Amino acid sequence: EAQVTQNPRYLITVTGKKLTVTCSQNMNHEYMSWYRQDPGLGLRQIYYSMNVEATDKGDVPEGYKVSRKEKRNFPLILESPSPNQTSLYFCASSHSLWDSPYEQYFGPGTRLTVT
Amino acid sequence: GENVEQHPSTLSVQEGDSAVIKCTYSDSASNYFPWYKQELGKRPQLIIDIRSNVGEKKDQRIAVTLNKTAKHFSLHITETQPEDSAVYFCAASINSNYQLIWGAGTKLIIKP
């Protein structure tokens, strides 16, 4: 089954404790992205990756890191989480030709609470 | 920076009536405009998209129209049903079309 998976689905942590949210897709997609969703603000892009070893900042990258060492995986790292990073996080992937984006497939979401 | 404005933020319609959600974008180079539906507690899923070389696209009860001159596009849902209740997001491609910038979402409520 074609899918995007994220783990964990729910996480409660404390300020400053490093964490990683994993994202994996089995559709051989070139493009992967992380979003955060907050009430009234829609989806805001954190980081995206056009392919292996090619990552770039989105709209709200502060406090986050990513890596793309394999095509299928795109982990999101919070080195020192703070309460303002409490949010619902989505990973997404799609095929992407150079000038033509395609449908993004979203993971199930990770609800993160930082106390 | 580039942005997408989406209106209204909440829309309540009687079952069977039509619903229209509008978005305005700022980047004149945008050429891809998808609409996603997010049901409560679920992930966003694409329902329809349009590229800048067409003005309208239909899929059963759903249609999207694009006015490139005015830089706005709209989602039209006809004969609304209870299962249409959800949050709908529009988006527009930016930065040589490698990224999407999203509207804030419209909560659609279908009244029985």
Interface residues (C-beta under 8 A of the other chain):
Chain A: Y31 S33 G40 L41 G42 L43 R44 Q45 Y48 M50 D56 G58 D59 F90 S96 D99 S100 P101 E103 Q104 F106 G107 P108 G109
Chain B: G1 Q6 S9 N31 Y32 P34 R43 P44 Q45 L46 D49 F89 A91 S93 S96 N97 Y98 Q99 L100 I101 W102 G103 A104 G105
